[in-house]
Amino acid sequence: MGGEPQLDEALRALAGHGRQGKVPAAADIRRRGDLRRRRRRGGTAALGAVIVGLLGAGVVLARPAGDPDSLPIGPAGPTAASASPDPTGTSGPPAGPQSNDPLLSGRRQVTMVRAAEQSGGLSLLADGRLAEVDGDEGRQLFVVTPQGTDTYLIRVAERGDEPTDVCWEVRSSGSQPLRVVGATCAPQEPRQQFTIVRDGQRGGEPTYAISSHSAYLQNSPTRGLILEELGDAALTTRFRLVDNGAAPE
């Protein structure tokens, strides 16, 4: 179009033709349009400033309802502790309190038999080593005396010719597996401290896992009784304790 006079005249003629009433002057129309544009720009800028401020303050805008990610995720709260894995590698029920177990009280003498066997038992032989026997060789009566939580001193009930009490002790021999031998009882000696944990049952009788510092007493078909760490393997040897009356004084 031409200048404002021509635009004003054309608009007035159009208004008169359509009987729409008076049409504002072109300058007035342009002024109102500029005002609307400024308001849009101002509103957009203000909205942008608000969004930037919110993001700067760490506020997360929620998504529409129903979206699984609609809630902001905060730091994890405290969770219940998971059950400790059974060190014996079994899936049976946890062992109950052992403080009331008379066989682990130090007041009873017991024989120890592998749970998988129907005969034979553990014996401390004349050469000092612990072995499994089918007869009456060696000394087979033991007294299990508490030293701490699940920790015990295993004393030979039959003193024999020794002037002092004899207890189980872990010994190493070069590259050979750890073994149990008899030694003069020394309650503070770490090698004489054994862990005995009630672990399952067989034939209606409780069975026990015996270990020393994570090395478990196991029966090897070729090496006999040895102590070895399990690693990822399951415990294969457990023992029954058979009550043989009151322990000697």
HELIX and SHEET records of a PDB file:
HELIX    1   1 GLU A    4  GLY A   18  1                                  15    
HELIX    2   2 ALA A   26  GLY A   56  1                                  31    
HELIX    3   3 PRO A  102  LEU A  104  5                                   3    
HELIX    4   4 PRO A  190  GLN A  192  5                                   3    
SHEET    1   A 8 GLY A 224  GLU A 229  0                                        
SHEET    2   A 8 ALA A 215  SER A 220 -1                                        
SHEET    3   A 8 GLU A 205  SER A 212 -1                                        
SHEET    4   A 8 PHE A 194  ARG A 202 -1                                        
SHEET    5   A 8 THR A 151  VAL A 156 -1                                        
SHEET    6   A 8 PHE A 142  GLY A 148 -1                                        
SHEET    7   A 8 ARG A 108  ARG A 114 -1                                        
SHEET    8   A 8 PHE A 239  ALA A 246 -1                                        
SHEET    1   B 2 GLY A 121  LEU A 124  0                                        
SHEET    2   B 2 LEU A 130  VAL A 133 -1                                        
SHEET    1   C 2 VAL A 166  SER A 173  0                                        
SHEET    2   C 2 GLN A 176  THR A 184 -1                                        
END                                                                             
